[in-house]
């Protein structure tokens, strides 16, 4: 669907990695992750696929 989709900062465009993830939460609509960039911006992602969160199980 989106072959060139990348996880990047919404303010400065820097690539974000799993180590930048500060918060994860599951809602009925999907899994949300909050990433903090070194520039101070927060980027939120939403996934409709139920992917396990580390430590969940």
N, CA, C and O of each residue as an XYZ file, in Angstrom:
228
protein
N       0.817     -1.179      0.000
C       0.000      0.000      0.000
C       0.874      1.261      0.000
O       0.693      2.134     -0.849
N       1.817      1.362      0.944
C       2.757      2.476      1.006
C       4.169      1.910      1.020
O       4.742      1.742      2.097
N       4.744      1.612     -0.130
C       6.042      0.942     -0.172
C       7.198      1.778      0.365
O       8.220      1.214      0.756
N       7.071      3.107      0.398
C       8.165      3.963      0.842
C       7.883      4.597      2.212
O       8.462      5.630      2.549
N       7.015      3.990      2.982
C       6.673      4.512      4.296
C       7.858      4.379      5.239
O       8.459      3.309      5.335
N       8.200      5.460      5.937
C       9.341      5.446      6.853
C       8.943      6.144      8.146
O       8.067      7.010      8.151
N       9.586      5.765      9.229
C       9.346      6.387     10.519
C      10.297      7.572     10.659
O      11.492      7.401     10.903
N       9.746      8.778     10.500
C      10.563      9.987     10.568
C       9.895     11.028     11.463
O       8.683     10.996     11.677
N      10.692     11.935     11.975
C      10.219     13.025     12.824
C       9.303     13.937     12.015
O       9.593     14.266     10.866
N       8.197     14.338     12.630
C       7.258     15.227     11.942
C       7.747     16.667     11.887
O       7.217     17.460     11.108
N       8.742     17.028     12.694
C       9.268     18.398     12.692
C      10.510     18.529     11.815
O      10.544     19.371     10.918
N      11.540     17.698     12.064
C      12.817     17.895     11.371
C      13.098     16.845     10.294
O      14.045     17.000      9.522
N      12.298     15.787     10.228
C      12.476     14.774      9.193
C      13.523     13.717      9.502
O      13.798     12.863      8.660
N      14.123     13.756     10.709
C      15.138     12.759     11.076
C      14.508     11.371     11.186
O      13.345     11.234     11.563
N      15.291     10.347     10.852
C      14.825      8.972     11.019
C      14.673      8.671     12.501
O      15.510      9.067     13.312
N      13.591      7.962     12.853
C      13.363      7.542     14.232
C      13.566      6.030     14.326
O      13.252      5.295     13.390
N      14.090      5.576     15.459
C      14.368      4.154     15.675
C      13.569      3.670     16.884
O      12.984      4.473     17.611
N      13.547      2.362     17.093
C      12.801      1.817     18.230
C      13.306      2.372     19.553
O      12.532      2.457     20.507
N      14.576      2.752     19.643
C      15.116      3.340     20.854
C      14.553      4.723     21.159
O      14.667      5.209     22.284
N      13.943      5.358     20.155
C      13.319      6.668     20.337
C      11.893      6.537     20.876
O      11.276      7.534     21.251
N      11.369      5.306     20.914
C       9.999      5.081     21.380
C       9.940      5.258     22.894
O      10.701      4.621     23.624
N       9.054      6.105     23.362
C       8.943      6.414     24.788
C       7.682      5.846     25.412
O       7.632      5.666     26.628
N       6.656      5.558     24.612
C       5.382      5.113     25.150
C       4.661      4.261     24.119
O       4.669      4.569     22.928
N       4.043      3.194     24.584
C       3.195      2.357     23.729
C       1.899      2.096     24.471
O       1.900      1.874     25.682
N       0.794      2.123     23.742
C      -0.479      1.783     24.362
C      -1.399      1.169     23.328
O      -1.378      1.532     22.152
N      -2.202      0.236     23.791
C      -3.151     -0.451     22.926
C      -4.551      0.075     23.223
O      -4.945      0.206     24.382
N      -5.291      0.372     22.168
C      -6.684      0.779     22.279
C      -7.491     -0.158     21.378
O      -6.906     -0.922     20.610
N      -8.806     -0.113     21.457
C      -9.609     -0.964     20.557
C      -9.341     -0.686     19.079
O      -9.555     -1.552     18.231
N      -8.873      0.523     18.775
C      -8.609      0.893     17.377
C      -7.234      0.483     16.892
O      -6.978      0.518     15.689
N      -6.337      0.091     17.794
C      -5.006     -0.324     17.374
C      -3.937      0.028     18.383
O      -4.230      0.462     19.496
N      -2.703     -0.163     17.984
C      -1.542      0.071     18.831
C      -0.952      1.437     18.498
O      -0.735      1.765     17.331
N      -0.696      2.231     19.540
C      -0.103      3.550     19.357
C       1.288      3.577     19.970
O       1.518      3.000     21.033
N       2.208      4.244     19.300
C       3.557      4.445     19.820
C       3.854      5.935     19.770
O       3.493      6.617     18.811
N       4.512      6.435     20.805
C       4.976      7.822     20.832
C       6.498      7.796     20.791
O       7.137      7.130     21.605
N       7.077      8.526     19.838
C       8.526      8.609     19.656
C       8.963     10.033     19.945
O       8.288     10.986     19.556
N      10.102     10.180     20.633
C      10.651     11.505     20.894
C      11.949     11.669     20.105
O      12.881     10.877     20.244
N      11.990     12.696     19.288
C      13.168     12.997     18.473
C      14.145     13.848     19.285
O      13.752     14.496     20.256
N      15.391     13.845     18.893
C      16.395     14.670     19.571
C      16.094     16.165     19.427
O      16.611     16.964     20.208
N      15.273     16.561     18.450
C      14.889     17.969     18.292
C      13.791     18.362     19.276
O      13.454     19.540     19.392
N      13.226     17.370     19.992
C      12.201     17.639     20.985
C      10.780     17.366     20.526
O       9.857     17.422     21.338
N      10.580     17.074     19.258
C       9.238     16.801     18.742
C       8.786     15.391     19.117
O       9.604     14.490     19.300
N       7.481     15.220     19.226
C       6.875     13.922     19.493
C       6.127     13.486     18.238
O       5.358     14.262     17.671
N       6.349     12.256     17.805
C       5.661     11.684     16.654
C       4.858     10.488     17.137
O       5.392      9.621     17.829
N       3.569     10.432     16.777
C       2.680      9.351     17.174
C       2.394      8.486     15.947
O       2.091      8.995     14.868
N       2.496      7.172     16.133
C       2.129      6.239     15.064
C       0.966      5.387     15.543
O       0.807      5.155     16.741
N       0.151      4.919     14.599
C      -0.992      4.062     14.894
C      -0.934      2.859     13.974
O      -0.772      3.001     12.762
N      -1.067      1.675     14.553
C      -1.083      0.447     13.774
C      -2.363     -0.308     14.096
O      -2.666     -0.550     15.265
N      -3.110     -0.680     13.073
C      -4.342     -1.443     13.279
C      -4.041     -2.911     13.522
O      -4.893     -3.637     14.034
N      -2.841     -3.363     13.164
C      -2.466     -4.759     13.367
C      -2.028     -4.971     14.811
O      -1.224     -4.193     15.324
N      -2.534     -5.998     15.476
C      -2.131     -6.249     16.867
C      -0.735     -6.838     16.958
O      -0.557     -8.052     16.862
N       0.263     -5.967     17.144
C       1.649     -6.381     17.283
C       1.961     -6.418     18.779
O       1.640     -5.460     19.482
N       2.579     -7.496     19.295
C       2.861     -7.562     20.735
C       3.821     -6.468     21.194
O       4.783     -6.141     20.499
N       3.549     -5.911     22.366
C       4.424     -4.938     22.996
C       5.407     -5.710     23.855
O       5.024     -6.693     24.490
N       6.671     -5.290     23.893
C       7.676     -5.951     24.718
C       7.175     -6.065     26.158
O       6.722     -5.079     26.740
N       7.254     -7.241     26.719
C       6.811     -7.486     28.078
C       5.347     -7.878     28.174
O       4.877     -8.266     29.243
N       4.629     -7.783     27.077
C       3.214     -8.165     27.060
C       3.109     -9.635     26.686
O       3.854    -10.113     25.831
N       2.223    -10.328     27.298
C       2.101    -11.713     26.856
C       1.406    -12.633     27.700
O       1.283    -13.810     27.360
